[in-house]
């Protein structure tokens, strides 16, 4: 997905925030005002993600030798922290409205939320193609939550119009805050996992080690590390023990190991060969190779 899509999303979101603030004030709706603040938080989130996408396109250099793949992960982490703080604030405001209820103007809630739904729905659909990228997924989840909150406000306004139960408005505000909190915690945990050099989700160290042991001449593998650089970029380093052999044969072993780990989605691998028979001192050791064939 091109960064220009996020740029247009920022412009549309700013226009939406203005519309919701006006609608919330005229309609005296805390749910609509909370949703305006929620959408306002999209602006720095989209801006950070736009910068991250531009950075991720930059090649590796002498300072960032792995490139800028983690710029998107850092953006997702920052967005998640901001959203958690926002969700707690939204919950507090909703509880205050329970204590001091006010009459709302349902028509303003409905028409403003319909406009917001169109904007958030459009942004969500434009981001669907990037759902595997953690950075874009944080924005996708955010805008999908916005769209759901817009639908909830519309339904709530209709119910208030017929029942005059004004406590439904702060109830919706509280529900929106809980939704934001729930979605943000998952993104925060996953982005923190990557920033802390965690193992890529769905990949087992034992499985990769046993696959390396199927390579001809590899008798043992240890000190194996697997981590994510961000997005679909994964890296591995390991020590493999082999019998004494010519340098050409050693290079063939390394090439075979790299081809094997690529089957697991590992595109960058560093393999250190050692002479078999030396004692293992660290890392994950598998002294018995898997049967070949």
N, C-alpha and C positions, 0 to 999 in steps of 0.2 A: 504494500500500500504506500502511496506517495505522501510525503509530509504536507502537501498542499491540501489534502483532505482534512487534516487536523486544523490547518489554518482557517479554512472555511467554517469548521465546526466551532472554533473560538468566536468568530464574528457572530454566528447564529446564536450561540449561547449567551453572549453579552446582550443581544437584542431581546432574548427570552427573559433574562433576569430583569431588565427594565420593565417589560410587560407584566411579569409576575409581581414585582414590587408595587406597581400601580394598581393592579387588580387586587392584591392582598390588602392594600390600604383602603381602597374604595369598598371592597367587599368585607373588610374587617375579619379576614380569615387568617388565623395563625398557621393553618396547614399550608396555605398558599404562600405566605411569607417565609415559612420554614423551607418550602420547596424552592423559593427564590434564592435563599441563602445556600441551599444545597446545590443549585445550579451554578451559583456564583463560584463555588469551590471547584467546579469543573474547569473554570478558566485557567487558574494556575496549573491544574492537573493536565489539561490539554497542552498548555504552554510548555510544561516540563517534558511531556511526552514528545512534543514536536522537536524540541531541542535534542532530546535523546535519540530520536530517529535520525536527525541530521548527523549527530556525533557517531552513531553506529555505522554510518556509511564511510567514515574516515578510515583509511588504512592504518595498520600498525606502524609505529614510529619508534625512535630511540627511547622515548619516555614511556609510552604505552605499548610494550612489546607484544601484548596479546591483542592489541586493537582496542576498540571502544564498545565491544559487545555488551558489556555490563552497564552501559549508560542507561539502557532501557530498564534494567532491573533496579538500578538506583532510583530511577524516576518512579517506578511502581512502589517501592518502599516508601518514598517521600509522600506520594499520593495517599497511600494507605494510612500513614500516621495522621495526615491532615483530615482524612475522612473520619477516623475514630474520634478525634477531638470534636469535629463537627457533629457527629452523631450524639455524643454526650450532651452537647449544648442544645441540640434539637429536643432531646428528651427532657431536659430541664425546662425549656420554654413551654413545652406541651403540658407538663405537670403544673406549671404556674397558671396556665389557662384553665385547667380543671378547677383550680381554686377560685379563679375570677372569670367565669364564663361571660361571653358577650354574644350579641346577636350578629349573625353573618348574613351577607347578601349573596344568595345562592347563584344568581345569574352571573356575577363577576367570577365566582369560583369556576363555574362550568365553562364559560367562554375562554377564560384565560388558560385553563387546564387543557382545553382542546387545542389551543395554539401551541402550548408547551409539549403536548403529546406528539404533534406533528413534527416539531423540531427534534425532540429527543428520539423519536422513532426513526427519523431520517438519519441522525448521527449513528444510532445503533446499527442500522442496516449497512451503513457505509463502513463500519468497523468489523463486521462479521468475518470478512476474509482474513483478518489478522488475529483471530482468536487464539492461535497457538503462541503468539508472542506475549510474554507476561506483561510487558509495558502496555501494549494495546488492550490486553485483556482487562487490565485494571480500569481503563477508560470504558471498555465495552460493558463491564459489569456495572460501573457507575451509571452510565446512560440508560442501561436496561432497567436499573432500579428507578431512575428518574421517570421513565415511561410508565412503569407500574404504579408509581406514586401519583402520576397524573390521572391514571385510570381510577385509582382509589378516591382521589379528590372529586372527580366527576360523579362517581357513584354516591359518595358521601353527600355531595351538594344536593343531589336528587332526593336522597333520603331525608335530609334536613328540611328540604322544601315541603315535604308531605307530613313529616312527623314533628317538626320544630324542636328536635332534640339537638341542641347546640353543642353538647358534649362530644358529639361525633367528630367535630372539627379538631379539637386537641387530641382525640383518640387517633385520628389519622396522622397527625403530626408525630405522635409518639411511635406509631407503627413505622413511619418513614425513617425515623431515627434508628429503630431497631434493625430495619432492613439494611441501612447503610453500615451499621456496626458489624453485622454478621458477615456481609460480603467483604468488608475491608480487612477483617481479621485473617481470613484465608489468604488474601493477597499479601498481607504483611508477613505471615509465616513463611510463605513460599519464597518471597523475595529475600527475606532474611536468610533462609536456608541456602540460597545461591550465593549471597554475599559472604556467607561463612564457609564457603568452599564445600558445601554439602554434596553428597552423592546425587546424581540426577535421578529424579523420580522414575520408578519402574525399572531401574537398572540395579542388578545385584552384583556386588564385588565378586562373590564366589562363582557366579556363572561366567563372568568375564575371565577370571583366573583359570577356570577349568577349560575354557575355550582356548586360551593361550597354550595350555599344556597339550593340546591336541596337535600343535605345530611340531613338525618333525625336528628332532634334536633337542627340544626344550625339555629338560628334566625336572625343573623346579621354577616356580615364580614366587617372588616375595616383594615386600615393600611396595605394594601396588596402591596407587591413589587414583581416584576418578572424581572429576568435578565438572561443573558446568561453567562455561564462560558467559552464559546468557543466551536466551533464545534456544535454538537447536544446536548450539556450538558446545561440544563436550571435549574434554581433554583427559589424558591418562599418562601416568608415568609408572614404570615398574622395573624391577631387576629380574632377569631371566638367566638361569644357569644352564650351560651347555657343555658338551665335551670339548676338548682341545680340537680346533679345526682351523683351516686356512681363513684369512680375512674375507675372501670372496664368499665363502660359505657363511660366515658370520653375517654379512650384509644380506644374504638371501634369507636367513632366519629372521632378521629384523624386518625385512619387507613382508615376510609371511605373517609375522605378528601384527603388523600394522593393517594388513588386509583383513585379518581375523577380527580385530577390534572394531574395524569400520562397520562390520555387520551389526554392531550394537549402537551405531550412531556416534562413534567416537572418531572425530576427524583429525584431532591433533594428538599424537602419541610420542612419548619419549621412552626409549627402551635402552636399558644398560645391561650389557651381557657380562656374565661372570663365569669363571671356570667352575664346573661342577665339583662338589666335594668340599667346598668352603663352608664354614658354619653359618647358619642363618642367625642374624642378630636383630632384625627388626621387621615389622610389617606382617603382612599376611603370607603364610608359607603353606605351600601344597607340595609335599615331597613326592607324591605318587601321581604320575601322569595318567590322564584318562586313556582308556584303550582306544587305539586308532583303528578306523575302519569299521 
